[in-house]
Amino acid sequence: RGGSVHLETLPVGAEVVYPSDAEPSVRSLSGELDRVLATPQGSPSLESLLAPGTVLTIVVDDLSQPVTATSGADVRQRIVERVLETAARAGVDDVQVLAATGLRRRLTAHELLSTLGERVFRSFDAGSLRSHDAEDAEAMTTIGELPDGRPIEVATRLVESDVVVAVRLVTAVGDAGSASLVPLFASAATARALTQVPGTDRISAAERDAALAPFVDRIGDRTTVFTIGATLADAPIRSVSAFLGKREREWTLLDRVRSRAVRAAAAVLPEAVRPVRFPGIGHVVSSVRAGAPSAVHSSMDAFLRTTRLAHPPVGADIALVGLPDTGYGASGAPLDPISVATLGLGQVFGGVSSEPVVKKGGVLILSDPLAPSFHPIHHA
């Protein structure tokens, strides 16, 4: 729960739902990138799509997906560097890198630097390495219509590109959202029009998917989209927190000692220096795919459904879920109540079980400290 560790005594009859066994990480991200780029799914190779004069745009997930590195390079950085190396060999010199922020806040220069690394950050000026701005009406182009006749407006840079390479990270089932890039680079008006609100006459899921279907593998008449996607799995990244990746019945004597030490330290230390705070549980790459977005999106979803979904007892009256208190959409900033609800109901509760854990009318309890702090950038 947050930056603390609690060992709870549950009442008789309670059942603990554990996630699926940890997925093995790829041995070499560079090797996996070599493999998937040589044999892409449903698409020509990236190298064959690039040539002198090609207009290339690289889009990367923002901080709604975790920063994977506590030391060394983030996964986004390593993939973007590989794409830039491929583009340089092909003689491509018109390249921009955009953060896929959708309606979320734009990334700061420091966040772009820490996510993409100094080599990438120093290679571009502010106009060529930036976040999407959904409120910039002059930077939008209409590419179609929604069922009610409203225009589908998307960032002009994507429409004017020959190739868009999308670097996508996925941590849970359904986490990738739409296979189309349109929601992430739409105008504010289009993004709101695409938002589903159950129980209203707003656009339905089927209508939304149908409207976006023509803009998955291509955007407009010119742009080909090529996706490089990586699935991420949680993993302890320090020996002191290794017990967090095991079921309690699997703990060794050393694990029990570490658990007691961590809980004792968490009870007296300030939040910022608690031993299971970042870094404690990190992320490893469990699979990599590349190719047409339609093929990559469905392949990653199938992989996660096979490896990630737990099979809990169905029909509980009460379910209790502990949540972290930082890191969702902001590197190290405390979570606000809306983000806690989004994380708990969407990515955790909706992404780890094949069936609802609680029966209809049951209760889901999300346990989070919700510290009364406000960040002037991340919460603005």
C-alpha positions as CSV (number, residue, x, y, z in Angstrom):
1,R,0.0,0.0,0.0
2,G,1.7,3.1,-1.2
3,G,5.4,3.1,-0.1
4,S,4.7,0.8,2.8
5,V,4.5,-3.0,3.1
6,H,1.8,-4.6,5.2
7,L,1.4,-8.2,6.2
8,E,-2.3,-8.6,7.0
9,T,-4.1,-11.4,8.8
10,L,-7.3,-12.2,6.9
11,P,-10.4,-13.7,8.3
12,V,-11.2,-17.4,7.9
13,G,-12.6,-18.1,4.5
14,A,-10.8,-15.3,2.7
15,E,-8.9,-16.2,-0.4
16,V,-5.8,-14.4,-1.8
17,V,-5.7,-13.8,-5.5
18,Y,-2.1,-13.8,-6.8
19,P,-1.0,-12.6,-10.2
20,S,0.2,-15.2,-12.7
21,D,3.7,-16.4,-12.2
22,A,6.4,-14.0,-13.2
23,E,7.1,-13.9,-16.9
24,P,10.7,-14.4,-18.0
25,S,12.3,-11.2,-19.3
26,V,13.9,-11.1,-22.7
27,R,17.6,-12.0,-22.5
28,S,18.7,-9.2,-24.8
29,L,16.5,-6.3,-25.9
30,S,18.9,-5.6,-28.7
31,G,18.7,-9.2,-29.9
32,E,14.9,-9.1,-29.8
33,L,14.8,-5.9,-31.7
34,D,17.0,-7.4,-34.4
35,R,14.7,-10.4,-34.6
36,V,11.3,-8.5,-34.8
37,L,12.6,-5.8,-37.1
38,A,13.9,-8.5,-39.5
39,T,10.5,-10.4,-39.5
40,P,7.8,-7.8,-38.8
41,Q,4.1,-8.9,-38.5
42,G,1.9,-7.9,-41.4
43,S,4.3,-5.2,-42.8
44,P,7.4,-4.8,-44.9
45,S,10.5,-4.3,-42.9
46,L,11.2,-0.9,-41.4
47,E,14.4,-0.6,-43.4
48,S,12.5,-1.1,-46.7
49,L,10.0,1.7,-45.8
50,L,12.8,4.2,-45.4
51,A,14.7,6.0,-48.2
52,P,16.4,9.4,-48.8
53,G,13.7,12.0,-48.7
54,T,11.3,10.0,-46.5
55,V,9.5,12.1,-43.9
56,L,9.7,10.1,-40.6
57,T,7.9,10.7,-37.3
58,I,8.6,8.7,-34.3
59,V,5.9,8.7,-31.6
60,V,6.6,7.4,-28.0
61,D,4.3,6.7,-25.1
62,D,4.3,9.3,-22.4
63,L,4.5,8.8,-18.7
64,S,1.1,7.1,-18.6
65,Q,3.4,4.1,-19.1
66,P,6.1,3.5,-16.6
67,V,9.7,4.7,-16.9
68,T,11.4,1.3,-17.0
69,A,15.0,2.3,-16.0
70,T,16.2,3.2,-12.5
71,S,19.7,3.2,-14.0
72,G,20.7,2.9,-17.6
73,A,18.4,3.5,-20.6
74,D,14.6,3.4,-20.6
75,V,13.1,1.0,-23.1
76,R,11.7,3.9,-25.1
77,Q,15.2,5.3,-25.4
78,R,16.7,2.1,-26.7
79,I,14.0,1.5,-29.3
80,V,14.1,5.1,-30.5
81,E,17.9,5.0,-30.8
82,R,17.5,1.8,-32.9
83,V,15.0,3.5,-35.2
84,L,17.2,6.6,-35.6
85,E,20.2,4.4,-36.5
86,T,18.1,2.6,-39.1
87,A,16.9,6.0,-40.5
88,A,20.4,7.4,-40.7
89,R,21.6,4.3,-42.7
90,A,18.7,4.9,-45.1
91,G,19.6,8.6,-45.6
92,V,16.5,10.0,-43.9
93,D,17.1,13.5,-42.5
94,D,13.5,14.8,-41.9
95,V,12.8,13.2,-38.5
96,Q,10.7,14.4,-35.6
97,V,9.9,12.7,-32.2
98,L,6.6,13.3,-30.6
99,A,5.3,12.2,-27.2
100,A,1.8,10.7,-27.4
101,T,0.2,12.7,-24.6
102,G,-3.4,12.8,-26.0
103,L,-5.3,15.1,-23.6
104,R,-2.7,14.7,-20.8
105,R,-0.2,17.3,-19.9
106,R,2.9,17.9,-22.0
107,L,6.2,16.4,-20.8
108,T,8.8,18.7,-19.4
109,A,12.2,19.0,-20.9
110,H,13.6,17.0,-18.0
111,E,11.1,14.2,-18.5
112,L,11.9,14.0,-22.2
113,L,15.6,13.9,-21.3
114,S,15.2,11.2,-18.7
115,T,12.9,9.1,-20.9
116,L,14.7,9.3,-24.2
117,G,18.3,9.9,-23.0
118,E,20.8,12.6,-23.7
119,R,21.8,11.3,-27.1
120,V,18.3,11.6,-28.5
121,F,17.4,14.7,-26.5
122,R,20.5,16.6,-27.8
123,S,19.9,15.5,-31.4
124,F,16.7,17.6,-31.8
125,D,15.6,21.1,-31.3
126,A,12.5,21.9,-29.3
127,G,10.3,22.0,-32.4
128,S,11.4,18.5,-33.5
129,L,11.2,16.8,-30.1
130,R,8.0,17.7,-28.3
131,S,4.7,16.6,-26.8
132,H,1.5,16.6,-28.7
133,D,-0.6,19.7,-28.1
134,A,-4.3,18.9,-28.5
135,E,-5.3,22.6,-28.1
136,D,-3.2,23.7,-31.1
137,A,-5.9,24.0,-33.7
138,E,-3.5,25.3,-36.4
139,A,-1.5,22.1,-36.1
140,M,-4.4,19.8,-36.9
141,T,-5.7,18.3,-40.2
142,T,-9.1,16.7,-40.8
143,I,-8.9,13.1,-42.0
144,G,-12.4,11.9,-41.7
145,E,-15.8,12.1,-40.0
146,L,-17.4,10.6,-36.9
147,P,-20.9,9.0,-37.3
148,D,-22.5,12.3,-36.1
149,G,-20.7,14.2,-38.8
150,R,-18.1,15.8,-36.5
151,P,-14.6,15.9,-38.1
152,I,-11.7,13.6,-37.0
153,E,-8.8,16.0,-36.5
154,V,-5.3,14.7,-36.0
155,A,-1.8,16.3,-35.7
156,T,-0.8,17.5,-39.2
157,R,2.8,16.2,-38.7
158,L,1.4,12.6,-38.8
159,V,-0.6,13.2,-41.9
160,E,2.4,14.8,-43.7
161,S,4.7,12.0,-42.8
162,D,5.6,9.1,-45.1
163,V,6.3,6.8,-42.2
164,V,5.2,7.0,-38.5
165,V,7.0,4.6,-36.1
166,A,5.0,4.1,-32.9
167,V,6.9,3.0,-29.9
168,R,4.3,1.5,-27.6
169,L,4.6,0.0,-24.1
170,V,1.9,-2.2,-22.5
171,T,1.7,-3.4,-18.9
172,A,-1.8,-4.9,-18.6
173,V,-4.6,-6.4,-20.7
174,G,-6.4,-3.6,-22.4
175,D,-3.7,-1.1,-21.4
176,A,-2.7,-0.3,-25.0
177,G,-6.1,1.3,-25.8
178,S,-7.0,1.7,-29.5
179,A,-4.7,0.2,-32.1
180,S,-5.0,3.6,-33.9
181,L,-2.8,6.5,-33.0
182,V,-5.7,9.0,-33.6
183,P,-6.9,9.2,-30.0
184,L,-3.3,10.0,-28.8
185,F,-2.8,12.8,-31.5
186,A,-6.3,14.1,-32.0
187,S,-7.5,17.6,-31.4
188,A,-9.2,18.3,-28.1
189,A,-12.6,18.4,-29.7
190,T,-12.0,15.0,-31.5
191,A,-10.6,13.4,-28.4
192,R,-13.6,14.4,-26.4
193,A,-15.9,13.2,-29.1
194,L,-14.2,9.8,-29.1
195,T,-14.7,9.5,-25.3
196,Q,-17.3,6.9,-24.3
197,V,-19.7,7.8,-21.5
198,P,-21.9,4.8,-20.6
199,G,-25.5,5.6,-20.1
200,T,-25.4,8.6,-22.5
201,D,-26.0,9.2,-26.2
202,R,-22.2,9.7,-26.7
203,I,-20.4,7.6,-29.2
204,S,-20.5,3.8,-28.5
205,A,-17.5,1.5,-28.4
206,A,-18.6,-0.1,-31.7
207,E,-19.1,3.3,-33.4
208,R,-15.7,4.5,-32.1
209,D,-13.9,1.4,-33.4
210,A,-15.6,1.6,-36.8
211,A,-14.6,5.3,-37.1
212,L,-11.0,4.6,-36.2
213,A,-10.6,1.4,-38.3
214,P,-9.4,3.1,-41.5
215,F,-6.7,4.9,-39.5
216,V,-4.9,2.0,-37.9
217,D,-2.2,0.8,-40.4
218,R,-2.4,4.0,-42.4
219,I,-3.3,7.7,-41.6
220,G,-4.7,9.4,-44.7
221,D,-3.5,8.6,-48.2
222,R,0.2,9.1,-47.5
223,T,1.2,7.8,-44.1
224,T,2.2,4.2,-43.2
225,V,2.3,3.3,-39.5
226,F,4.9,0.9,-38.2
227,T,4.6,-0.2,-34.5
228,I,7.3,-1.5,-32.2
229,G,5.6,-2.7,-29.1
230,A,7.0,-4.1,-25.8
231,T,5.1,-5.8,-23.0
232,L,6.4,-5.0,-19.5
233,A,6.2,-7.2,-16.4
234,D,6.7,-6.2,-12.8
235,A,9.9,-7.5,-11.2
236,P,11.8,-6.8,-7.9
237,I,15.0,-4.9,-8.8
238,R,16.7,-5.0,-5.4
239,S,17.5,-7.9,-3.2
240,V,15.9,-6.3,-0.2
241,S,12.5,-6.3,-2.0
242,A,12.8,-9.7,-3.7
243,F,10.2,-11.2,-1.4
244,L,7.6,-8.9,-3.0
245,G,7.7,-11.1,-6.1
246,K,6.9,-14.3,-4.2
247,R,3.8,-15.8,-2.5
248,E,4.1,-15.7,1.3
249,R,4.1,-19.5,1.5
250,E,7.2,-19.4,-0.8
251,W,9.2,-17.1,1.5
252,T,12.5,-18.4,2.7
253,L,13.9,-17.5,6.2
254,L,15.9,-14.7,4.6
255,D,12.7,-13.4,2.8
256,R,10.9,-13.3,6.2
257,V,13.8,-11.4,7.8
258,R,13.8,-8.9,4.9
259,S,10.0,-8.5,5.1
260,R,10.2,-7.7,8.8
261,A,13.1,-5.3,8.3
262,V,11.4,-3.4,5.4
263,R,8.2,-3.1,7.5
264,A,10.1,-1.8,10.5
265,A,12.0,0.7,8.3
266,A,8.8,1.8,6.6
267,A,7.2,2.5,9.9
268,V,9.8,5.1,11.0
269,L,11.4,6.5,7.8
270,P,10.0,9.4,5.8
271,E,8.1,8.5,2.6
272,A,10.9,9.7,0.3
273,V,13.5,7.2,1.6
274,R,11.4,4.1,2.4
275,P,13.2,1.0,1.2
276,V,10.4,-0.3,-1.1
277,R,9.8,3.0,-2.8
278,F,11.3,3.5,-6.2
279,P,13.4,1.5,-6.9
280,G,11.7,-1.5,-5.3
281,I,9.5,-3.0,-7.9
282,G,10.6,-2.2,-11.4
283,H,9.7,-3.4,-14.9
284,V,11.4,-5.8,-17.3
285,V,10.6,-6.4,-21.0
286,S,8.8,-9.7,-21.4
287,S,8.2,-9.6,-25.2
288,V,8.8,-7.4,-28.2
289,R,6.8,-7.2,-31.5
290,A,7.0,-5.1,-34.6
291,G,5.0,-4.6,-37.7
292,A,1.6,-3.3,-38.7
293,P,-0.3,-1.8,-35.8
294,S,-3.3,-4.1,-36.3
295,A,-1.2,-7.2,-36.1
296,V,1.1,-6.0,-33.3
297,H,-1.8,-4.8,-31.1
298,S,-3.8,-8.0,-31.3
299,S,-0.6,-10.1,-30.8
300,M,0.3,-8.2,-27.7
301,D,-3.2,-8.4,-26.3
302,A,-3.3,-12.2,-26.9
303,F,0.1,-12.6,-25.2
304,L,-1.0,-10.7,-22.1
305,R,-4.3,-12.6,-21.9
306,T,-2.4,-15.9,-22.0
307,T,0.4,-14.9,-19.6
308,R,-1.0,-12.2,-17.3
309,L,-4.7,-12.9,-16.5
310,A,-5.2,-14.7,-13.2
311,H,-8.1,-17.0,-12.6
312,P,-9.5,-15.9,-9.2
313,P,-12.5,-17.2,-7.3
314,V,-15.5,-15.5,-8.8
315,G,-18.3,-14.0,-6.7
316,A,-16.5,-12.5,-3.7
317,D,-18.5,-10.1,-1.5
318,I,-15.5,-7.9,-0.8
319,A,-12.1,-7.5,-2.6
320,L,-9.2,-5.5,-1.2
321,V,-6.5,-4.2,-3.5
322,G,-3.3,-2.3,-2.4
323,L,-2.0,0.3,-4.8
324,P,1.2,2.3,-5.1
325,D,1.1,6.0,-4.3
326,T,3.3,7.4,-7.0
327,G,4.2,6.9,-10.7
328,Y,1.0,6.8,-12.7
329,G,1.5,9.5,-15.4
330,A,4.1,11.3,-13.4
331,S,7.6,10.3,-12.5
332,G,7.6,10.1,-8.7
333,A,4.7,12.5,-8.1
334,P,2.0,11.4,-5.6
335,L,-1.2,10.1,-7.1
336,D,-4.3,12.1,-6.9
337,P,-7.7,10.5,-6.2
338,I,-8.7,10.4,-9.9
339,S,-5.5,8.6,-10.9
340,V,-5.9,6.1,-8.0
341,A,-9.4,5.3,-9.2
342,T,-8.2,5.0,-12.8
343,L,-5.2,2.8,-11.8
344,G,-7.3,0.6,-9.4
345,L,-10.4,0.1,-11.5
346,G,-8.7,0.0,-14.9
347,Q,-5.2,-1.2,-15.0
348,V,-5.2,-3.3,-11.8
349,F,-8.7,-4.6,-11.3
350,G,-9.6,-4.7,-15.0
351,G,-6.3,-6.0,-16.2
352,V,-5.4,-8.9,-13.9
353,S,-8.5,-11.0,-13.8
354,S,-10.4,-12.9,-16.5
355,E,-13.7,-12.5,-14.6
356,P,-14.9,-9.9,-12.1
357,V,-13.5,-10.7,-8.6
358,V,-16.6,-9.3,-6.9
359,K,-20.1,-10.4,-7.5
360,K,-22.8,-7.9,-8.6
361,G,-23.4,-5.6,-5.6
362,G,-20.1,-6.5,-4.1
363,V,-17.5,-4.1,-2.8
364,L,-14.0,-3.2,-4.1
365,I,-11.7,-1.5,-1.6
366,L,-8.7,0.3,-3.0
367,S,-6.0,0.9,-0.3
368,D,-3.8,3.9,-1.0
369,P,-2.4,6.6,1.4
370,L,-3.6,9.5,-0.8
371,A,-1.1,11.9,0.8
372,P,-2.5,15.5,0.9
373,S,0.2,17.0,-1.4
374,F,-0.1,18.9,-4.7
375,H,2.5,19.0,-7.5
376,P,2.4,22.3,-9.5
377,I,3.3,20.5,-12.7
378,H,1.9,16.9,-12.5
379,H,-1.4,17.9,-10.9
380,A,-2.0,21.2,-12.8
